[in-house]
Amino acid sequence: MLVLTTPQIEGKKIIEYHGLVTGDSLLGANLYKDMFSGVRDVVGGRTSKYEEELTNARKLAQESMQEKAEKKGANAVIGTRVTYHNLGGTMGNTIMVTIIGTAVTFQE
């Protein structure tokens, strides 16, 4: 499935709009990871574990959105946006990744 941030598909004709589709994924971060991440940031390291987890959370959210688009009969999602929300928590933070776009069918 084609997933684009643009509002149209260059060179293609959109023949049907199916409406908004979304996908969400939660990423829990515990206190120990937060402390370790802070130490690595101070000494100039990269927090690759967080980067991997954010990538996985974004991928899960996108897969969820694509499944919803397919169920509506779409072959593309346009105008896609990804947002991150810090939901807080007692032992660390929970980050929610949300992806939203417009499911469409374009003429191939």
MOQUI-V339191 format. One record per residue. N is the residue number from 0. OMEGA is omega as a letter, one per 20 degrees, with the letter a starting at -180 (none if undefined). Layout:
BEGIN
N:OMEGA
N:OMEGA
END
This chain:
BEGIN
0:r
1:r
2:a
3:r
4:a
5:a
6:r
7:r
8:a
9:r
10:a
11:r
12:r
13:a
14:r
15:r
16:a
17:r
18:a
19:r
20:a
21:r
22:a
23:r
24:r
25:r
26:r
27:r
28:a
29:a
30:a
31:r
32:r
33:a
34:a
35:r
36:r
37:r
38:a
39:r
40:a
41:a
42:r
43:r
44:r
45:r
46:a
47:r
48:r
49:r
50:r
51:a
52:r
53:r
54:r
55:r
56:r
57:r
58:r
59:r
60:r
61:r
62:r
63:r
64:a
65:r
66:r
67:r
68:r
69:r
70:r
71:r
72:a
73:r
74:r
75:r
76:a
77:r
78:a
79:r
80:r
81:r
82:r
83:a
84:r
85:a
86:r
87:a
88:a
89:a
90:a
91:a
92:r
93:a
94:r
95:r
96:r
97:r
98:a
99:r
100:r
101:r
102:a
103:r
104:r
105:r
106:a
107:none
END
